[in-house]
Amino acid sequence: MVLIGTEAEVVNVITKLNGASKSEINQEISLTLDYIGYICSYLVRKGHLIYFSGRYYPAGTPLELLPKRQPKVDKSFASEIADEVAKRIGISRGERLEERREERVKIKTDFDVPIKDESVGLESNINKVGAKPEKEKDDIDELIESLTRVRKGGR
């Protein structure tokens, strides 16, 4: 498969830099990081690039040229940083932050929700409409009586 356009440009940059991250490619050809990631993923699937340890390399790069491992972190320096962070957020070094957060979180459960009493409005609507349930019941009774008379043949 022949690479053209942006794909070829990305492969050329990676080859020129002897391996590159998305941000390094971005500095060279000014594409968005998302688009660079999309193109590089496509080129890895097609076998034109190798992705290793956060960087892209041209396909066929000898394994000896790939980085052996991530740089070592000075553990004593990392420990000093962890102590300082723990001190600033107010926890002891062995204490878990989640445990501390649970102590500080208090949920208020005794609050009043203002609820409007709508029954007053409903009562006033009934008075406006003029519903008289007793009369309606009487009308039903009269209807039943008249239907019974018709059935019996009387009027």
Helices and strands as residue ranges (DSSP letters): H 5-17, H 22-29, H 33-45, E 49-52, E 55-58, G 63-65, H 75-89, H 97-104, H 119-129, H 133-152
